[in-house]
Amino acid sequence: MNSLLFYKIKIRTKSLVFFVLFCTNLFVINSLFAQKREYVVVLDAGHGGKDPGKVGYKKVKEKDIALNIVLQVGKLLEKKGDIKVIYTRKTDVFVDLWERGRIANRADADLFVSVHCNAHNTQASGAETWVLGTNANHKNFEVAKAENSVILLEDNYEKNYKGFDPNSPESVIGLTLMQEEYLDKSIQLASIIQDGFTNELKRKNRGVKQNVFVVLHQTYMPSILIETGFITNTKEGVFLGSKNGQEKFSKSIYNGISKYIEQLKLNTIAEERIVSKKNNISSSNKSKVVENVQFKVQIASGSRKLETKSYNFKGLKNVDRVKVGNSYKYYLGNTSNYSEIKEQLSIAKSKGYKSAFVVAFENGKKVSVDQVLKK
């Protein structure tokens, strides 16, 4: 992931102390990103094998269109050099929904993009992009039900999905949100993709929407599901089934992913500059060891009870889970040294936990970090 950061640093040394602190911080940042030089994108072609997906105008099949688009997107991304592409399938095979998510989690992926086609009994048209959410009204539920029904083709699906019924609105709404920490990033990518479809491809914009898709529910990173268009629409179905149409969708998705990654680079540069300034201002506080106080980094919170394994937290180890009311909070690190916990915060943010922050506990009770440092 080192290539995701392009440092343009002009060191203006006001004092030897500042210079040492700055270089130390830069060394820590570089060592963090050296652990993972490539940005990993998992591309998921919907359906496949015994599951054709939707069948549209002139018998075009969703599984074929999705696969063609995904392979072309992957080929374009691989040319960038600093991106590693992993496919959930590269041929016409059936892959369980839970396995698609597992592929992404095992790879410690930074992004998950699933490609599909829409269908309707009218001449509905347009593209839409979905992120994981629980606000499932009846209209949106029908879309989720159609995509989630794939699990009925899987062996032992009741065991794999703990009795989840894709035909039940209550079951869909009751499916807990595992991606709370990644929702903002998912919406950011989905919005960029939709803008591309609208402005570049002149597709009808059906917007960015939220619903519970099992394939997104299984992943632990920013994830989106793209409905490229309606293959049941006479005009749109022909376009999606054509080589030209698939190439245009592939290029648009590629452009969207590239733009998203570039935005992350700029955000990271800005954040590290802020961190550098804060290090200079609060250097005296950073070196403080505060007795009877434990500093931790809160990296996540939500209703889902996750095992504190590294694969659930982007490779982070020694994560603690604490139940607070009906939800859970997940903490990284446990030290009385404020300097050490700031380093842990940098590590958490480098792994994608951009909203992570430092918390303090005194004699087991949560207290203000600022008040503790003033002491």
N, C-alpha and C positions, 0 to 999 in steps of 0.2 A: 504493500500500500504506500511505499515511499514515493512512488511516482504520482500519487494523488496530491502531494504537497509540493508546491513550487515556491521555495522561499526566496524573496527578494529583500534581503536584510541589509540595511545600512546601519552599521554599528557606530553610534556616536558615544564615545566613552566619556562619561562625565566623571567617573571615578573608577578605581580598580575594583571596588566592591561590586558595583553595578555590572562591570564586564564579566567578572567571575560568575555572578548569579545568572546572567544572561546565557553564557556559554554552557553552564551546567544544565539550564532548562532546555537549551537546544539539543544537547547531547541526549537527554532523557527522551525528547520527542523523536529524534532520529532513531534511537534504539527501539522505540515502540513500533514505529512503522516499518523498521527493517524486518520485523517478525512476519510481516505479510505484505509483500511488494505488489502483488497483483490485486486488482479489484475483481471480485468473483460475481459473475452474473449467471443465474440459473434460468434457462429458457424452457418453458413448458408448453409443448404442443398439445392442446386439449384432445381428449378421447384417443382413439387408436385401436387397431386390432378388431376384436369382436364388437367394439363400441364405435359405430360410425359417427356418433353425434347427430346433429341435425342433417337431414337430407333435403336439399333445396331445388331450385329451378334447374331443369335439365339434369336432375339426379346428381348434382355436385354434392360432395360429402364434406362436412365440417372437418373431419379428421385429416383429410388430405390437404385442404386449404391451410389449416393451422400448422401442419408439419412443414409445408413449403415455405410459409412465411417465417417460421421460427428458424429454419435452416439458413435462410438468406440473412436474417437479422444477425445470427451467430457469426456467419462468415464476415459480415461487415465489422462487427465488434472485434473479432479476432485480429483484424488488420491493424487495429490501434496499438497492439503490442503490450500495453499495460493492463489489459483486461483478459481475464480467464473466463471462458464460456463453458458451462456445463449444461448438457441437455438431459431432460427427463426421458426423452425418447428421440431417436434419430431415424427410426424406421416405423413401419406400420405395425406396431405392437400395442398390446393392452397393458397399461401401467396403473396399479391401484392408486387412488387419490392419496392415501396415507404414505405410500412409498414415494410419491412425487415430493411431498414435503420433507420426508426423511432424506432424500437425495440432497436437497438444499441445506438442511441442517448439518448433515455429515460434512459437507463441503465448507461449512462456516461461511456461507455465501453472504454477500453484501446486498444482493437484490434478487427478487424472484418475480418473473414476468410470465404470466400464463395467457396464451392466445386462443381465442375461440371465435365462433360465428353465431349470430343470432338467428331466430326464426319466429314467424308469427303466421296466423291464418289470414292476415290481411296483407296489404302492400306496405307495411311499416318499413321504414328505412332509417339509416343513420348509424353512427358509431357511438359507443359508450364505454367508459372504463370504470371498473369497480374496485373498491377497497373493502377491507373487512369492517363490518359494523353490525349493530344489533337493531337498527331502526327499520325493521322489515314490515312495510305495509303490504296489503294484498297484492298489488301490482308487482312490486319488487320481489315478493315471495315467489311468484310464479317463475321468475328468472332463476332465482337461487334453486328452486326445486328442480328445474330442468337440468341444471349443471350438477347438482348434488345427487341426482338419481343414478348416476354412474355407479355409486357404491353398491347398488343392488346387484350389479354384475360381478361383484367381487366375492371370493370365497370367504366365509366366516365374517361377513361384514358387521354382523351384530356384535361380535367380539372385538373387532378392530375399532369400531366406533361407539362401543359401550351402549348399544341399543338405540343409537341415533336414527330417527325416522325422517328421511328427506321429504316425505309427503305430509308431515305434520308441522303446521305453523308454530305450535307450542314448542316442538323440538328444536326448530330453527332459532326461535327467539331465545330459548333457554341455553343455547350453545354459548359458552362463556368466551369472552373476548381475550385471546391470548396475546394479541399484538398491540396492546394499548400503547406501549412505548414507541412503536414504529408507525403509528397512524399518521402523524404529521408528515413524515417522510413519504409514506405511501400516497397521501393526497397530493403532495408536491409533485411526485412523478406522474401520477394520474392526470393532473391538470396540464402538465407539459405535453403529455401524449395526446390529450384531447385537443389542445390548441393546434398541434400539428395536423391532426386529422381534419380539423375545421379549416385552418388557413392554407395548408399545403395541398391537401387532397380534396378540399371543398366538400367534405362529407357533412351531412346534417349532424349537428352537435346535440347528442342526447345527454351530455353532461357526465360529471363525475358523481358516482353514486356509492352508497354503502349497503352492504348486506352480508349475510353469513354464508360464505362459500367454504366448503370443507377443505378444498385444496389450499386456500389461503390460511385457514384456521390452523393448519398443520405446520406452518413455517414460523421461524423466529428471526425475521428480518423484514425490511420494507417490501411489501408484496402487492401486486396489482393483477387484476384479471381483465383482459381486453376483449370486448365484443366488437370485432372489426366492422361488422355490418350484417344485414339480413340476407341470407342466401335464398330465402323464399320470395324476395322481391325480384321481379323479372329483370329490372335493369341492374340492381345492385348485385344480384346473384351471378349474373354474367360477368360483371366486373371482378368480383371476388374469385370466380373460377378461372379467370384468365391469367396468363403469365404476366401481362402488363399490370393488372390490378394487384397481384400478389407482390410484384417488385416494388410498386409504389407504397403499399402498406409497410413492407419490410423497411424501406428507406426512411419512412416517416417514424416508425417505432425506433429504429436505430438513432435517428436524429434526436428523438425525445430522450432516450437513455443517455446519450452523449451529453446533451445539454444539462440534464439532471446531475451527472457526475461533475461537470464543470462548475455548476453552482455549489456543489459540496466542497470543491477545491477552494473556491473563493471564500466560502464561509469559514473553512478551516484556517486559512491564512489570517483572516480577520480575527478569529478567536484567539489564535496563538499570539498575535500582536497585543491583544488585550491582556492575555495572561502574562506576557513579558513585562508590560507596564505595571501590572499589579504586583509582580514579583519584586520590582524595584521599590515600589511604594511601601509594600508590607513585608520587607525583608526581615525586620526585627521580629515580627509576629510569626513568620514562617519557621524560624529556628527554635520557637518556644516549645518546650515540653511541659504540658500542663498536668499536674498531679491530680489524681482522682477523676480525670476526664478521659473519655474514650471518643475519638473522632472516627467517623465512618463515612463512606460515600453511598448515598442512596441512588441506586441505578435504575430501579423499577418499582412499580406498585400496581396492584390490580386484584381482581377477584379470583384469578387462576392460581391454584397451588402448584407451583412448579418444583420439581426436584432440583436441588442446588448443584447440578452437574455442570461442568464447563460447557458442554454442547448446548445447553439451554441458555447460556449467557455469553455467546460469541467468543468462547474460549477462555473467559475469565474464571479463575479458580478462587477457592476460599470465599464463596458467596454465602451469606447467611440469610435465612428467611425468618421474618418475624410477623406473627399474626396481629393485626390491629383492627378490632371490630370484626367486620365481615370481609375484610380484604387483607392482602399480604404485602409486606414491604421487603425489598431485597437490598442487602447492604454488602459493599465490598470494603475490605480492610477493617482493622480495629487497632488503633494506636493512640497513644497520648502525645505523639509528636505531630504537630501541625504540618511541618514540612513533608513528612512521609505521606500524610493523607492527601496533600495536594498533588503529590506524584501519582497516587492511586486514582485521583480524579482525572488526571491527564490520560492515564491508561484507559479508564472507562470511556472517556470521550473519544479516544482514538478508535475504540471498538464500535462506535456508533451510538453510544448513550449520551447524546448531546445535551439532554436535559438533566443529567446527573448533577448532584450538588453535595456539599459537605454538611453533615449533621454532627451534633455533639451530645453526649450523654454524661451527666454527672451523678454519680451514685445511682446509676440505673435509670435516671429520669432525663428526658430530652430537654435540653436547654439551648439558649441562643448562642450561636458560634461567636458572634461579636462580643457578647457579654463575657464569655469565657476568655477570649483573647485579651480583653481589657484588664482582666485580673492579672 
